[in-house]
């Protein structure tokens, strides 16, 4: 189900944000001329319990060891082929933020405020959505954990 259709069905306020093709969350932030701290990237991971989705600011990277310790087992980044298999209804390389739509558990970086307005990728590389993190949490019910590290080389937001 397209994310915009899902959000409309759930009566959640969101704003569609069309943009030039962006193949990374940092590129999306650049195109939209906003700080990467307001763009949430979704990352597919694989652990001992199967696939899971991690949501964190574009300015951060996942501390895989810390997250594995929090979850009680080792984890790794999913391969491009695994991403394509799990998200068959999306363009190649797109990882949408709603793991529940795919039967995946989701973890959310604890540094993202529930009051923050975030931009999320949808099913394509040319449209995003803007919505409140609190609304996202109400629908997705992610587990909040601290697993993000600020990328070196990225400006602090």
WOCORTA-V775476 format. One record per helix or strand of 2 or more residues. SS is the DSSP state (@ for helix, = for strand). FROM is the first residue (numbers start at 0). TO is the last residue. If there is no record, write none. Layout:
SS;FROM;TO / SS;FROM;TO
This chain:
@;2;8 / =;14;17 / @;24;31 / @;35;37 / =;38;46 / =;49;56 / =;59;61 / @;63;70 / =;74;76 / @;79;85 / @;98;101 / =;104;108 / =;116;120 / =;126;131 / @;132;139 / =;142;144 / =;147;149
